[in-house]
Amino acid sequence: MAKTNQPTIPLKIYRFYFDTGEKIHLPEYSGSAWRGAFGHALKRTVCVVRNTPCQQCLLKNACAYSYIFETPPPANTEKMRKYNATPHPVVLRLTQGSTKINDYYQLDTVLFGHGQRYFPYIIHALQTAGMNGIGGHRQIFKLVRIAEIGLDDQEKLVYERGELLAQSPASSPNVPAMPNRIEISFNSPIRIQQNSKNVADAGFTFAAFFGALLRRISLISYFHTDNPLDTDFAGLVVRAKTVQFSSQNLNWYDWTRYSSRQQTEMQMGGVIGTVELDLHDLEEFWPYLWLGQFTHVGKGTMMGMGAYTIKPTSLPAHESATKSLIMPT
């Protein structure tokens, strides 16, 4: 297994278009509702050993549901040996325009590395989930088509009327030239913990943010790609402690989700808002910050939490002043 000292994660972005024929009746941050329905549909589709916890199942390392939702560490792993689960290979992400009455409802999925192998299962499960109804109103969502979203934000039809078309190989996003200064917008609650406590808006530091991001990117590359990240982790963490945001406008957002699996309500609050960062002499952090727009960061990423976008507040002299570095949404 080759290693790299630069963060690279081959990934694919797919946009699912659903027809619902009426006003959307979903809660804010409805990624939780989609995740629950998606998981239930996928398990019913692929599970051949009923009433057996995944961790006790002999098929757990060869099962689409186990890999996507439980994601147990391999027996020979060198990382997370004491954990029952590793980072999932998929992120659900709500897109702009997801609640318009007359347009198709849009839901993005981002697949990392080997997760691409299970794309047909994901199609079937999300299609089934939509037809079974999403949210407390059990609103029906009929899958119409799926488009592959290129890293240039161009769409390519890959699924329509039950037919899966040819696709391009997964690739890691190219890192653009580093701006002088950026604004980072946290578009969904980012939930980071330190010393078993949530990092609130008042204590939200670059070190806390980057530490969580470095860990997530490292683990995704280790468990879901053939090129695990090999870099000076300790040095980056120490260096991050010397960096401060130029400004920040953050708030703590509380929300509650019901876990049908655990049959209890769960508090899933996190930080939302914006921060600004002067990137002078911070070249070593830039590739991670850019890639993190695709991976998300913190807890609950599979249901869309921890999403952020980057916007330059000034550009290098050789770049056009109108060029946007915002991740496709």
N, C-alpha and C positions, 0 to 999 in steps of 0.2 A: 504493500500500500504506500503510494507516494505521499510526500508531505510538502506543504507549501508554507512560506513565511509571509504570504499575503492572503488576506481573507477572500476566498472565492467559494461560491456556492452555486452550482448549476441549478437553475430554477425555471419554471414555466408559470405564466399567469394566464388563467382562463376566466372569461366573463360569461356567466350563465344568464340567459335571458328567459324570464318567466312571464307568462300572461296570467293575469288574475281578474280582469274584467270588472273590478270595483276598487274603491278607495282602499289603500293599504291600512290594515288594522294590526300593526305590530308594535311592540314596545320599543322605546328608545334603546339603542345598542342591542338590536334584535339578533346579533350574532349568537347569543346564548340560546335563543329559541331554535335557530337554524342548526346549531351544533347538536343540541339534544335530539332533534328529529332526524338529522343526518346519521348520528351514531346508532340510533334505534333501528333505522332502516338498513344500515349497512350490516349490523349484527344479524338481523333476521334474514338477510340475503345470503351471508356466507357461513354462518355458524352451523357446524354439523354435530357439535357436542353440546347438547342443551343442558342447562342447569348446572354448568360447571364453570367456576370462576376462571377467567383467562389465565391467571397466574398458575393455576393447577392443571391447565390443559396441555396435553402432549403436542398439540398442533400450534401452540402460541407463537412459535418462530416461523410458521409457514402460513399464517392466516392474515388476510387483508385487514380485517377488523382489528386484530391484535396489534398489527404493525402501525396502523393509522391512529387508533384511539388509545390503546394501552401502551404501545411502544416500549416493550421490555428491553433492557440491555442484553446484548448477546452474552452467551456463557463465557466467552473469552475476552470480554471487555477489559480495558485498562482504566476506564473511567466509570464513575457512578456505579461501582460494584455493589454498594449497599442500598441502592435505590431500586424501586419496583418499576419505575418508568423513566424514560428519557424524553427530550423534546420531541414533539410530534413532527411529522414530515409535511404537514399541511397547515395553512392559515386560511380562515374564512375572512373576507373583508368586504364590508358594505361599500358601495360606490356612490358617487354623487348621482342624484336623480333616482334613488332607490324608492322614493315614496311618492312619485308623481302618479296622478290618477290615470292619465291617458297613455302613458308610456309603459314599455315593458319594465318589470322589476329586474334590477341587476344585482347579481351577487358574484363577487370574484373569489376564486380560490388560487392560492399560490402553493405550488408543489415544489419541494426541495429534493434534489438529487434522486435517490432511488425511489422516492415516492411517486415518480412519474410512471413506474410500472403498474401502479394501481389506479390509473386514471379511469379506465372503463368501469371499475367498481364504484368509483366516486360519482361518475355520471349516473349510474343506475340508482345509487343510494340517494342522491340529491333529487333525482326525478321522482323517486318513490316518496321521499319525505314531503316534497311539494304537493303531491297528489293526496297524501294522507292529511295534510293540513298543518299549518305552522302557527304557533302562538296560541294564546288562550281562546281566540275566536276560531281556531282551526281553519284559517283561511287557506283556500286551495290555490296553489301555484303550479301552473302547467308549463313544463319546460318546452321552450320553442326552439332555441338554438344555443350553441356555445361558440364563442370566438376566442381564439388565441390572441392575447395582447402582447405584441412585441415590445422589446425594451425601448423602441422608438415610438411607442404608444399607438402603433398601427394595428388594426384588427384583421384577423384572418379566420374565416369560417372553418371550424373543424368538426362540427356536429350539427346535423339537422335531419329531422324525420327519421330518427333511429339509425342514421348512418354516421360512423366515425371516419373522418377523412385523414389523409396523411398529414403529419406534423413535422415541424423542424426539431432538431435536437435541442435539449436544454442547454443553456449557457449562463455563465455568471455575468451579472451586469457590469458593463464597462464603467470605470470610475472617471468622471469628467475632471477637467482642470479645477483645482481647488480655488474657490473664491476667497476674497480677503475676509469676508464677514458673512455669516449666515443667520437666518432665523429658522428655528426648529419649532414646528407647530405640532403639538400632541393632539391628534384628532379623535382619539378615544382614550379612556382612562388608562394611564400607565401605572401599574401596580408593582412596585419594587420593594423588597424587604431587606433589611439589614438587622442583624442580631434579633431575628424573629419578630421585628416590628416593621410596620409599613412606613415607608419614607413619605412624609407629607409634604405639602407645598413649601412650607417654611424651611424644611431640611433637605430639599431637593438640590443636590449638588452635581456638578459634572462628574465627580468621582463615582457617585452612586449610580448615575445613569450609565456611564461608560463601562463600569465594572459589570453591570448586568448585561449590557450589550456584548461585551467581549466574551462573557461566559456563554451566552446564547449562540453566537456565531461559531465559537469554538466547538460546542457540543453538536450543533447541526452538521458542521463539516465532518466531525468525527463519526457520528452515527449514521449519516445519510449520504455521504459522498465517498469517493475513492481517494480524496486528497485532504486529509485532516490538517487543520491549521497547526503549524509549528512555529511559534514566535516567542519573543521575550515577554511572556505573560506578566511576570512579576514586575519587570521594568515598566511596562505600560500602565499597570495599576498604580505604581508609585508616582509615575509622571502625571497621571490623571489627577492625583490629589493636589497638584500645584496649579491646576487649571480652574478658572472660575468663569461662569457665564457673565457676559457683559451686562445683561439685564434679564429679568424674568417677570412674567406676568402669569402666575399659576394659581390654580384653585383646586381644592379637593372636591371631587364629585362622588357622592354616595349613590350606589344603586344596589339593588338586591335581586338575585336570581334564584329560582327554585331548581334544585337538583333532583330530578326524578330518580336517579340512580341511588342517591343518598337519602332521598325523601326528606329533605330539609331545605330551608332557605339559607342562602349563603350571601354574606356581605362581600361585594366585589368592587368597592370604591377604589378610586385612583386619582392621579393628578392629571389635569387637563390645562391647556393654555399654551403659551409660547415662551421661548427663551431666545436670546441672541448670544452669539459666540464669535469672538474675534479669533480667526484661525491663524494669525501670524505665528510662525514657528511651531505649528501644530500638525505638520504634514503626516506624522505617523498615525494620527487619529482619523484623518479624513476618509480613508477607504472603509473603515468600520462604520463611521457615521452614515456614509452613503448607502452601504449594503443593508444597514439596519432598517431602512425604509421598506425593504422587502420582507425582512424576517420578523419585524415587530420586536418588542422588547418587554421583559417583565412577565408577570403572571397572566394567564388567560388569553394568550396570544392566539390559540386555535379558534377562539370565538370572536377574534377581531380586536381584542384589547391591545394596548401598547403600540398602536399605529401612529406613525409620525411622518411628516414631509419636511423637506428642506427647501428653503428659498434663499437665494443669495441677496444680500443687501448691498453688495458691491461685487464687481467682477474683475478678473484679471484684465490687463490692458489689451491683450490680444484677442479677448473674447467679445462678441457682440453684446452691447448693453441690453439687448432685448431677449437674449437667450434665456430660456427657463430651465432650471435644474430640478423642477418639481417632479416627483415620481408620478407616473400615470395613475389616475383615479377614475 
